[in-house]
Amino acid sequence: MENNNKFFLDLSRMASGAAGGLMDVKREIEESVHIQIEKLLQKMNLVTKEEFDTTQEMLKKARNEQEELKRRFDELELRINSLTIGEKSNK
C-alpha cells in the first residue's frame, strides 16, 4: 500500500513539474510572439493613436472653418446679388 502511495505521490510531483514547465514554455512563446509583432508593426510605420486623434481633431476644425467660410461666402454673394439687382432696377 505504501508503494502505491509513493507511486501516486511521484506521479503527482511529475505532473506538477510538467505543468510548470508547460507554463514556462507558454510564457516564452507569448513573449516571442509579442516581440515579433512589435517588430512587424514598427516596420509598417503605423501612426500612433495619439497622432491619429490629433489629426482627426485638426480635420474637424478645418471642416468647421470651411463650413463657416462657405456660409459667409454665400451670405456675401446674396448681398452682392441684391445690390446688383437694385442697381439694374434704378437704371
C-alpha positions, 0 to 999 in steps of 0.5 A: 500500500505504501508503494502505491502511495509513493507511486501516486505521490511521484506521479503527482510531483511529475505532473506538477513539474510538467505543468510548470514547465508547460507554463514556462514554455507558454510564457516564452512563446507569448513573449516571442510572439509579442516581440515579433509583432512589435517588430512587424508593426514598427516596420509598417510605420503605423501612426500612433493613436495619439497622432491619429486623434490629433489629426482627426481633431485638426480635420474637424476644425478645418471642416468647421472653418470651411463650413463657416467660410462657405456660409459667409461666402454665400451670405456675401454673394446674396448681398452682392446679388441684391445690390446688383439687382437694385442697381439694374432696377434704378437704371 
